Amino acid sequence: MKVNPSRTTNPSASTIGLAAGLLAATLASPAALAQQTAPKPTEQKTTEQKATALPVTGGNPIFTHKYTADPSALVKDGTVYIYAGHDEAPAPQERYVMHEWLCFSSQDMVHWTEHPSPLNVKDFAWAKDDAWASQVIERNGKYYWYAAVEHGTIKGKAIGVAVSDSPTGPFKDARGSALITNDMTTEAKISWDDIDPTVYIDGNNQAYLFWGNTICYYAKLKPNMTELDGPIKKVEGLKNFTEAPWIHKHNGWYYLSYAYQFPEKMAYAMSRTLEGPWEYKGILNEIAGNSNTNHQAIIDFKGQSYLIYHNGAIPTAGSSYRRSVCIDYLYYNKDGTMKRVVMTSEGVKPAQQAAPATTPKQKPASAVRRG
């Protein structure tokens, strides 16, 4: 069974990008670069918490003041919320250092507001560290945050769930214990197969949790969203599944996109039901520039579909361990299959309410360098 080398804890296990990281150590940090090239952020105060309006980057990556990874997204009441991990490893270190999750919101996909970190690994008293990939979903007026962390007493990665009355938090542990632990999934002989949760609620109000590395697992959730409602099962039909499952629905089809092989491209499968059968459909995007991993969210917003992902393209030290969130357009074919996404430096234009977009006649001229 294939093991993803990006998920090891030995810094020497990955040498990709090390030379670039050593050179970048002498350059300015993303925060310094942002301060030099952009106006000083203005502070806005809401009734819930203080937030910061960020400078517009004018393309991809969309955030340059911090490294952001493993994006997920939620659309609620005309606002898009992006939740991301925070890569904190200083250059030239090539290892994952992640302790908290970040939250950003926008009404047009271009102008973003950063909210104070609504969730930290320390909020799960049973967890040790590693704020890995996560997703927030709303149900009955509450927001549930499913997150992968390192368990404090049970060997391996685990999945916790936090809850809040607001999409911007603060969030608190909804269970006081992990929802998924590594001893619950024993077929994969690795300690990091219980990562990258994604949740979807189908038309019958049944919630499903998908997750995994090397094996894609799924299980039903009870209406309280904090307990499993039945056995853990495996998704069949996924070619070269590595990690990062994401579920979305479009025009009657369910789509399961995921990281494919290593270094990771992105692929997807389609099904009429969340329990399958799933039919593999092909590659969705290529290896993201300067990043071994590839992690995505797919949303519809104001009549347009978007792929939200990360790369390692910040020139001051970006790498597989200092990643940055990007956004590009996503288009569908008439038969429901998805067109391969063109990763661009220009990114997207401000979203306006409109009819669903069609594929442009000409592709963007400047594409992000493939890894």
N, C-alpha and C positions, 0 to 999 in steps of 0.2 A: 504494500500500500504506500502511495506517495506521501511523503512528509513535506510540508511547506517550510523551507529553511528560513523564511522571513519570521517565523514564529519561535525561533530558538532564543534563548536568553544569553548565549555566549556571543559577545561583540565580535569575536574573530570569525564567526560563522558567515558573515557577509562582508565581502570586500568591494562590492559594487558601489561606486560613488565615493570611495575613501579618498582617492587623490583629489577629487573636486572638493571634498569636505575640508581637506588639509589646506588647500589654496584659499577656500572661502573663509577660513578662520581668521585671516588677516583683513577681511573686508568688513563692511558695516553689517550690523544685524538687520533683520526685517523691520524692527521697530525704529531703528535709526534711519533707515532708508525712507520709511514712511514719513518721519518727521521732517526730513530734508526736502522731500518732493511733494508733500501734500499740505494743505492748510491744517492748522491745529483743530482737532475734533472739538465740536461744541457739545456741551452736556445738556441733556434733557431730563426732566424729572417727571415721572408718572406717579400716580397714586399708589402704585405697588412698589416701585423700586427706581433707582437711578439707572439710566441707560445712556449710551454714548452714540451719537451719530458719527458714522465713520466716513472718511474721505472716499470718494468714488475712484476706484482704481482705473477705470476705463478699459477693462477687459479681464482676462484671466491671468493669474489667480484673482479672485474677487476680494480676498483679504490678504494684506501684506504686512500688517503690524504684528501678527502672531502666526505661528504655524498651526494649520488646522487639517484634520484628517478624518477619514471614515464618516463622511457626511450622511445624515438622514434628513428628511424634510417632512413637514406637516403643513397643509394648507387649511386655514381656518379664518372665516369671516373676512375674506379679501386680503389676508396677510399670509406670507410664506415664512415659516420658521425653519431655520437650518440649525441642527444640532451636530456638533463635531467634537471629536477628541482633540486634545491639545498636545502636540509634539513639543517637548521641552528639552530634548537632548542638546547640549551645547556642541557646536562644531569644534573639533572634528570627530566627536564621538559618533559612532554608527551603531546605535542601539535604541530600543524603544524606551522613552522616559515619558510617562503619561499618568497624571494624577487627577485630572479634572476634565469635565466636559464644558463646552462653550455653547452659547445660544445667540443667534442673530435673527433679526426679523426685517422684512421688506414688504412694501406694497407694489413694487414694480420690478424686482429681481436685480436692480442696479444700485439703488440707494439703500444702504443697510444700517441698522442700528444694532449695536452690541449690548446685550443685557448681562448683568453680573452673573458669574458662573453659578448656574442653578443647581449643580450636582457635583459632588466630589466623591472619590473613593471612600473617604473617611465617613461619608454619610451611611455607608454599609458597614456596620460595626464588625461584621463577620468576615469582611474582605481584607486582603493584605495590600494590594496595590493594582496598578495597570488599568487605567481608564480606557478600555478598548471600545470597539464599535458598539453603537446603541441605536435605539429608535424610540420616538415618542408617538403615542396614539391617543386620540380622545374617545371617551365613551361616557355617555350620560353626564356630561359636564365636568368630568374629571380627566386628568391627563396622566397617562401611565408611561413610565420611562423604563425600558428594558435595556440592560447594560451588561456587557461582559467585563469581568474582573478576575483577578487571581484570588482564590479562596484562601482564607487564613488558616484553616485546619484540615480541610479535605484537599489532597493534592490535585492540582490542575486548575484550569479555568472554570468559571461558574457564571451563571446569569442571574442577576438580581432584578427586582422591579421596584421602582420608586413611584410616588404619586403626588400630585399637586392639584390645586383648584385653578391654576393658571398655566398657560403654555410656557411662560417665562419663569415659573417657579416662585419661591424655592420648592424643591422636591424633598421628600423624606421617604425612607425605606418603608414600603407598604407591607412587608412580611416580617421583618426581623430575622430573616434567614434567606438562603438562596432558593430560587425557583428551580434551577437546574444545576446539578453538580456533576463532576466528571465520573463519579462512580455510578451514575444513572445510565451512562452510555459506555458500554464496555467493548464494542466491536472494534472501534478504532483504537489502536494501541499507542496513542499519543495522549499527552496531558492537555492539549489545547484544542480539542475537537468541539468543545462547548463554548463557542464564541459567535459573534455577529448575529444577534437576534433581529428578526423582522416579524412584525405582527400585522395581520389583516383581519377585518371583520366582514364576513360574506353577507349576501342578501338575506339570509335567514338569521342574522344577528349572532352567528357562531364565530367566535374569535379563534384564530389559529396562530401558533407560534412556530416559526421556522428558524433554524440556526445550523451551524456546523462548520467543520473543517475536515476535508477529505471525505466525509460523509455528510449529506444534507439530511437533517432530522426535521420532523414536524410533530406537533401534538395540538389537540384542542385545548382551549382555555375555558374555565368556568366563567359565568357572567361577571363574577367579581374581578376578573382579569389578573388574579394573583395566585391561582391554583390551576394545575393541569386537570383536564377533564377526560381522562382516558390514557391509553398507552402511548409511548413514544414510538413513532414509525419512521421509516426511511423513505425519502423521495427517490423514485426510480426514473431512469430515462435521461439523466443529466450527464452529458459527455464532459469528461475531464474536470469535474467539480473540484474546486480548491476551497473556497470560502465565500463570504459576503453575499448570501442570498438576499434578494429584495423582491417583495411581492407587490404588484400593482395590477389594476384592471382597466381595460380600455375597450369600449364597444363590444361588451359581452365576453371578452377573452381575459383570462388570467395569464399574467406573465411572471415567470420566475427568472430574474437575471442574476448572474453570479460571476465571481472571479474564476477564470479558466486557466489551468496550467500554472506554471511559475517560471519566469516572471509573468505576472498576471495580465492576460487580456480580459475582456468581458464577453460573456456569451449569454444566451437565454433560451428558455423553453416556453411552450404555450399549453394551456389546458382550458377546458370548459368548466372545470371544478377545481377547488383547492386541493382535493385529495387525488387528483390525477384521473387518468394517465397524462403524464407530461411528455410532450414531443419536442425534442431538441430542434432548434431552428437556426443556430449558427452564431457567428461572432457579432457582437454589438459595437465594440470599439477595440482599438489596438492597445498595445502597452503604453501607459501614460508616461509622458516625458520624465526621465530621471527618477522613476519610482518602480520598485519591484512589485508593489501591491497596487490593486485597483479596487476601489470601493465606491458604490453608486447608490443614488436615490433617483427615482423617476416619478415625476409629478405632472399633472395638468394644471395650468394656472392661466386664467383669463384667455381661454381659447387656444393656448399653445402648450405643447408638451416639451419638457426639459429633462436633460440628463445632468445630474449634479454628481461630481466625482472629485477625486484629488489627483494631483501630480506632485512632482518634486521640483517645480520650475522656478521658484524664487531664486534669483541669481546670486544672492548673498550667502547662501549656504544650504539651499534646498536639496533634499535627498530623499531616499526611501524612509528615512527616520525623521525628516523635517518636511512634512508634506503641506500642501495648500489646496483649498477647495476651489473648484472651477465649475462653470455652468456653460453648457452648449445646448443648442436646439436638438430635439428628437422628432423624427418623422416616421409615419406608418405607410406601408404599402396598402393597396386596395384589399388584399387578402388578409390583412391584419398583422402581417409580419412587420418587424421594425427595420427601418433602413439603418445601415451602419452609420454611427455618429461620427461627424467630422470634429475633431478636437481643434479648437482655434485659440489664438492669442487674443482676438478681438472680443470673444465672449458674446453676450446677448445685449440687445437694446432694451430700453425700458418697456415693460409689458403694459399693454393697453387692452381693454375689453374689446374683443374682436371675434370674428368667426375663426374656426380652426385653421391654422396656417397650412400651407402646402409647401412642398419642397421647392426651394429657390432654383432657378434655372442654372445659376452659377454658384459653385461652392466658394466659401470664404477663401481669400487669396493667401492668407498667412496662417499656417497651421502650427500648432505646438509641436516641437521636435519629439518624435517617437523615441522611446528608450531602446 
